[in-house]
Amino acid sequence: MNTHKALLAALLVPLGATLAVAPAASAATPPAPAAASASAVAAAPAGPEEAAAAAFRSPEAALGRVAHPLRTTEPRGGLGDLRPFGRMVGDARVVGLGEATHSSHEFFTVKHRVFRYLVEEKGFRAFALEAPWSTGLRIDAYLLRGEGDLKQIMDEEFQGDYRWWNNAEYRDLLQWMRAYNVKHPKDPVRFVGDDSGFAGAELYDEVNAYAAAARPELAPRLTELYRGLRPATDAETYVNDYLSKPMAERKELAERTGRAVDLLKQRPGTGADADAHAWAVQHATAIHQMTTLYAFDLDDPQGITDAMLHRDRIMAENVAWWQQRTGDKIALAAHNGHIALRTYVPGTYPKVQGDFLREQLGGGYLSVGLTFDRGSFNAFGQDGGVHRFTVGPAAPGTTEHTLDRVRYRDFVVDLRNAPAAARAWLAAPRTVKNIGATYPGIADAPQIRLAESHDVVIHLQRVEAARMLQ
């Protein structure tokens, strides 16, 4: 990418943060034995009974009493071990599934496995991803009707900073969803792209087709308002070229797309049904979301912060719109920092998608953070290229260090029902891994209160880098 690369990395994926992990180690580095916490050493009870009581009161022991082990992180096979997770989901209509890195195999496969369970046992029917709305429409058409070639779709749609989704693990998930729909054509699963970093040609075509059929008097006006906006290149080239435009031109384009939305909102066309009108307005809104995102002053730190607030708000609005319009229960995949109930990095992300969704849906939204102790991931390096990085066991005092001392290797735990011995630990701010698009990224490690950030945590001892397809 060109000189806009650092900016796009901030806009299209969470800022890459390397947060208080142990020094990088090779993939062959053996796991280090768990060390006693400093507080336990300093206040070690004298007798065996007192030692046992103290261990019982430790947060890792308390969490171990309510944690549920995962049989596997792979998507195939029985799902019986996820029944406790199903009880945690309850009546939630949107379940946010996070990730501590953007490109680790187990984070993707666990999401696949959890989504399969939610579909088969909890009636979920949509998978939402941190990808453009237009990308979602194209993948959804493949899932529903077999339109297009999956490899070509993924290669063309998952470009630039969305390249992390062009991996074998998500290909496997999409193939499973397509196979499910072939078997259940009257009750299909759907795909939603909730992000705003690109507005593909499909959106302009859908809006223009609606206007031509339902409100032909608007067609010439929409053509003028969208002049020069419909993409004629690949997504990465389009966005780079768009960000090269002067700020005044970007603001004028955002004003034009806003007028297009207002025109469409006025009334449905003669003979048009309410559903077709609602979808046309939403597609026009997605175009406006992109132009508005890029109309912020991105040379100003405050402008970037404002853009991030805008982005998380509209990602939440798109998910909520789909859920309310279709009635589908949705599994939402994004970085932990987006699906959290409270921001990880207040200075850059004042309010995040999960916080907005909790406001809109109340208890209908469940936040599930995915953490790990050690392992590897793909990310941009300081040279701008994609590399595989490895980190060793989490340092004492960090969130992951304690989670990895829970009795199970991989597990799920409901933080809302944590025993008293764990509540103080969950309520205190502690460092957490938050590795985004670039490694190393933000210098300062965020301190988060786990109980305020997520309802549920899935912790994995080790992860490996995902298999990128390009």
N, C-alpha and C positions, 0 to 999 in steps of 0.2 A: 504494500500500500504506500501512498505518498506521504507527504508531511502531515496529513490529517490523521495518521495512524494512531497516535497517542490519544487524540480526541475521540476518535471512533471507539477505541477500546474502552473509554470511559462511558460513552453513550450507549453502546450496544450490549455490553456485558458489565457486570460489577467491576469496579476498580480492583485490580489484582493486589491482594494483600498477603504478605507472608507474616503470619501472626504467631510469634513466639513458639516456633517449632525448634526441635533439636537440630544441630548442624546436619547438613545434607549428608546422606550416606548412600552407598551403592545399594542396588537392589538385592545384593547377596548378603547385606549386613544382617546377622542374626538378631532376633529380638532380645532386647536387654531385659534382665530380670526386673520385676517390679520392685521399686524401692519404697521403704516406709516413708510416710510424710514427715516433714520436719516437726510438726506439732505432735505427732505420735511419739517420735523419738524423744522430744524434749520433756514430754509428760508421761513417759512410760510407767504404767502401774507396776507396783512391786510384785504382787502376787498373781498366779495364773487366773484366778476368778475375776480379779479386777481387770486383767488384760483382756479376758474374753468379753467382759461387759463393755470395755472401751471399744473393742473391735465391732461389737454389735451396734454401737452408737455411731460408728463412722459412716460418712455419707455413702461410700461405695458398698458397705454391707447393707445399709438401709435400702439403697436402690436395688441391690441384688435380691431383696425379698419381694420386690414388686415387678422386677424386670422379667421379660419372657424371651427365651432364647429363640433365635432364628435357625431353622434347620439348614438353610443354604441361602446364598445370595443370588443364585441362578434362577431364571424364570420358569424352568421346566419342573415337572414333578408335582407331588401333592402340596396342598396349601393349608393343611390342618394347623400348622404352627402359627398361621396368621389370624386364627380365630380371636385370640386376645386383642390383636390390633383392630379387628372388626368391632369389638365392643368399645374400644377407644373412639372409633369413628362415630359410632352412634348414629344420629340423624343428620350429620353434617352433609351439606350439599356441595361444598367445595373443600377438597383436601389438598393443601399445599405440601408438596414433596420437595425438600431442599437438596442441597449438595454443598459440600465444603470445598470442592474443586469443580471446575467446569469440564474436566475430561478424565474421569476415572471409571474404569470398567464396572466396578461393583456398585457405584452410585446409579449408573444407568440400568444395570440389570435388576437391582433391588426395586427401582421404580417400575420396571416392566413387571416384576413379580407381584408387587403390591397392586398395580393397576389391574392385572389379571384377576387377583382376588376381589378387588372392588367391583369389577364387571360381573364376575360369576356369582358372588355372594352378597353384594350390597347394592346392585342395580345401577352402578355408575355406567355412563355411556359416552363420556368425552374425555379426551386427553388434551390439556392445554400446555403449550410450550412457549418459552421466551423466544418467539420468532414472529416475523411480520404477519399481519392479518391476511395479506394476500397469499403468503406461503401456506397459511392454514387452509385457505380455500382450495388451493391446488392439491395439497395432500388429501384433503377431505374428499375431493372428487375421485382421487385414486382409490381411497378406502371404500367409498360407497359404490362406485360404478366401474372400477378398474381402469379409469381414464389415465393414459400416459404410462411411461416406464418409470418405475420407482428410482432406479439408479440415476436416470437423467434428471428427475425432479429434485432429488437430493443434491446432485452435483450443481444444479443451476440455482437452487434456492438457498442452500447452506454455504454461502460464500462470505468472504471478508471475515468480520468478527462473529458471524453465525456459523463459521466453519466447524466449530466444536460439535455441532449436532450431526455433521456428516461422518458418522461412525458406524461400525458394524453392530453395535449394541442397539442403537435406535433403528437401524434398518431391520433388525430382528423384531423389534417391537412393532414396527409398522407392518411387517409381513404377517405377524400374528393377528393384528387388527384386521387386515384385509381378509385373512382366512376365516376369522370369526364372522365377518360380514357376509362372506359367501355362504356360510352355514345358517346365518340369521338375517336374511335380507330384509325382514320386516321389523327388526329390532336391532339396528346397527350401532356400532361404536363410531364416534366422530373425532375429528382433530381440529383444534383451535389454535391459531397463532395470535397471541395477545399483544405483541409488541408493535412498535411504531417506527423502527429504523429504516424501513423501506416500504413503498407502496407500489406493488407490481401492476403490470398492465391489466391484469384481470379485474382490478377494482374499477378502472375507468370504463372498461368494456361493460361491466355489470351495470354501472350507473347510467351509461349512455343507452344501453338496451332497455332499461326500465323507462327512461324518459321518452324514448322513441315509441314505446308501446302504450304508455299510460299518460304521458304529458308531453306530446310532441311539440307544443309551443315553447317548452324549455330547452329543447335539443340545441338550437343555435346558441343560446346563451351559455349553456354548459360547455359547449365546444370552445367558446371564447374564454371562459373562465379557466378551463383546463389546458389552454394552449401552451405547448412546450413542456408539459409536465409528464405526459404518458411515457414511461420508460421505453427506450429503443436500444438499450445496451444491457449488459449484465448488471446485477445489483451492486457489486462492489464499485464498478466504474461509475455507475449512475450516482451513487452517494458521494464519491470523491468529487465528481464534477459539480454536484449540487452544492457542496460545502465550499467550492471555489467561487461561487457567485458572491457578489457584494452583499453586505448585510441588508441594504435598502431593497435590493431585488428579492431576497429571501422573505423579508417582511411583507412585500407586496404580493408575493405568491401565496403566503399564508392568509392574507386578507382575501384573496380571490377564492381560495378553496373554502374559506369560511362562508362566503356569499353563496357558493354552490350548495353547501349544507342547508343554509337558511331557505334557499329556493325550494329544495326538495322537501323540507319539513312543512311547508305551508299547508299542503293538503295532498291526499292521494289523488292520482289521476282518475279520470272517468273510467269506470269499469275495473279499476285496479283494486286488488284485495289488500287488506291491511297488512298482511304478512309480507307481501312483495314490497310494499311501501317501506315497511320497517327495515327490511334487509337493504334496500337501496340507500336509505338514509345512513345506515350503519357503514356501508361500504364507502360512502362519501365522507363520513366521519373519520374513517381510517386514513383516507388521503389527507384530510385536514390535520390529523394527529401528527403525521410525518412532517408536513410543512411547518406546523407550529413548533415542533421539536427543534427544527433547524433554523427557526427564526429567533432563538435566543442568542445573546451575544456570547459566543463560546470562547472569545478571547479574554473574557472577564471571569474570574473565579466565581463571582456571584451568579453570573449567567449560567455557568455549568451547574451550579447547585440548583438554580431554578429549573433548568432543563431536566435534571434528575428527578426533581419533585413532580414535574409534569409527566415524565415517562412512567413513574411508578403509579401515579394516579390513573393514567389512561389504561395501563395494563390491568389494573383492578377493574376499571369500568368495563373493559372489553370482556373480561371473564364473567362479571356479574350480568352484563347484557346477555351473553350467550345462555347462561344458566336460567335467567328469568324468561328469556324468549322461547327457548326450546324445552325447558324443564329438565334438561340433562343434569345429572350429578357429575361433577368434574374433578378429575385428578389434575392438579396444576403443578407442572415441573418448572423449577427455576433455582437460582442460587439461594442458599440459606438467607443471605442478606435481603433478598426480595420477598420471600414468603414469610419472613419473621413478623411477629406482632409488634416489635419495636425495632427501630433502625439499629444496625451494627455500627454505622459510621455517621453520626449526626451532622458533622461538618459538610459532608458531600451529599448525603441522602437524608434530608430532613424528615421525611416520612415515606414508608415503603409500602409496596403492594399489599402485603399481608395485613398491615395496619388499616389500610383503606378497606380491605375486604371484611375485616372484623367489624368496622363501622357500618358497612352496608348490609352484611349478612348476620351479624351477631354470632350466636353459637352455631350458625350454619357454616361457618368457616373454621377449619382445623389446621393448625400449623404444625408440620412435622419436620424437624431439623434432622439432617443426616451428618454425622460426625465420623471421624476416623482417627486412629492413633498414629499410624505410620504408613508409608507406601509411596506410590508414584502417580504422576498425572502429566498430562500434556499442557503446555502453556507457551505464550510468546516469551522469548528470552529478551535480554537487553539489546541483542542485535536485531530484533524484529522478526526472527525466524521462530518456527514452532519446534520446541524441544521437549524431551521427556525428562522430568525432574523427579528426584526421590528425596523424601525427608525421613528422618529416623523417629524413634519414639518421642512422644510429647514430653516436654519438660515438666518437672514437678511444679505444682501450683497452678498449672493450666487446667482448663475444663476437661480436655481429652485425657490427661494423665489420670484423673480420678475415674472417669468413665471407663477407662481401659482396665481398671482394677476391680470392676464389678465382676461377679462370678462367671459370667458367660463371655465367650469370645465375641459373638455378634448377638445383639439383642434389641428389643424395643421396650420402651418404658414410658408410662403415662406420668408426666411431671405434675399433673393436677392432683394426683392421688398419692404423692410421695409421702413416706412416713416422716414423722416429726424430726427424726435424726438427720434427714436429708434436706429439710426445708430451708434451714439457714444457709447451707452450702448453695442451694439452688437460687436463693435470693441475693447472694453476694456477687458483685462484679468480678469476673475472671476472664483471662485471655482465652480466646477461641480461634482456631484456624479458620481463615476466610479467604482462601486462595482463589483469585479470579482469573482474568484473561492473561495477565502478565506476571512473571515470576523472576526476581522479587518485585513486589509492587509497593504498596503503601508502607512506609517505614514504621509508623506507629501501630502497635497492636491494639485492636479494639478490646475494650473490657465490656462484656455483656453480662446481664443477669439472665441466666438460662431460663428460669421459671417465667420471666416476663417476656421472653423472646419466642418461646415455642410451647405448644401444648404437650407434644410428644417428641421423643428423640429416638432415632434408630442409630445405634452406634456400631461401627465396624472396626475390628482390630486392625485390619490391613486392607489396602486397596492397591490396585495396579492400574497403570495408564490404559485408557481406552484405545481401541483399535481404530485409528483414523482411516478414512477411505480415500482421502486425497492428500 
